[in-house]
Amino acid sequence: MNTEQKKQIQALIETHITAYGSQNAAAAALKDVSAATISQIRNENWENISDKMWKSIGVQLGFHLNGNWNTVDTKAAQTLKVFMTDAANFSNVFAITGAAGIGKTHIAKEFSKKQNVFHIACNEFWNKKQFLTEILSKLGVDPAGYNSSDLMAKIVSTVTRMENPLLILDEADKLNDSVLYLFITLYNETEGRLGIILMATDYLQKRITRGQALNKKGYQEIYSRFGRKFIGLNMPGYKDVAMLCKANGVEDEVSINHIWNDCEGDFRRVRRLVLKHKLQNND
């Protein structure tokens, strides 16, 4: 980890603190990072901070050790930003679906750099308490000592004191039913005071549709609370892939066409192909 990389992470920390409003809240939103460590980095007292800690902070803040990847405003990105802005400004709730690899998570993470916007990467192994603990931590509040009921109450009291808060539940289709039901409670307790985005692949839509058809507990209530409509994001087109290639140093049309034909509309694959092209051409 060289000095220039550390300075880039230091700058990301400043942005992170601005989004959370205070150094302590910003530290609480990071895993295994103390406010004292954040203070040392800000004051450039770096001698006792290990590379492992630098890398941990960097990864959590979106820093890429092998070089940053430039993004572009694809049609899907534009659509997602519109709905995220609407949800934040008007406390709306949306369910947004899109294929894997079209940039949903990256866009959400970038959007969460705004003040009072919180990105939650959902996990299929979470129970209720783990889910609520993750949310409260992201809000910048220490969750230690709370039971599930207290965690929910603290989340509600915290977000309802904020201006235009937005909670993005990424990969919401991974949540098991008992955890997904908490969305109903969270909505009921914060209606009109918190924007919520449920974001996932189209499996979420299939799951909710099937749950309704089988009259499964809670599924009608979940469907109703995001307006009985799923918002689908378009697959990337040639123009999106070409813009992404050019933003990352691949300019010639022959190479761009090759990447387009090989990527299957997956930006993760586009990135690999761009890096492969650069290595082959010593860029």
Secondary structure as UniProt FT lines:
FT   HELIX           3..20
FT   HELIX           23..28
FT   TURN            31..32
FT   HELIX           35..42
FT   TURN            43..44
FT   TURN            47..48
FT   HELIX           51..60
FT   TURN            61..62
FT   TURN            65..66
FT   HELIX           75..90
FT   STRAND          93..97
FT   TURN            100..101
FT   HELIX           104..111
FT   TURN            112..113
FT   TURN            115..116
FT   STRAND          117..121
FT   TURN            124..125
FT   HELIX           128..138
FT   TURN            139..140
FT   TURN            144..145
FT   HELIX           148..159
FT   TURN            160..161
FT   STRAND          166..170
FT   HELIX           172..174
FT   HELIX           177..180
FT   HELIX           182..190
FT   TURN            191..193
FT   STRAND          195..200
FT   HELIX           203..213
FT   TURN            214..215
FT   TURN            217..218
FT   HELIX           219..225
FT   TURN            226..228
FT   STRAND          230..232
FT   HELIX           238..247
FT   TURN            248..249
FT   HELIX           253..263
FT   TURN            264..265
FT   HELIX           267..280
FT   TURN            281..282
//
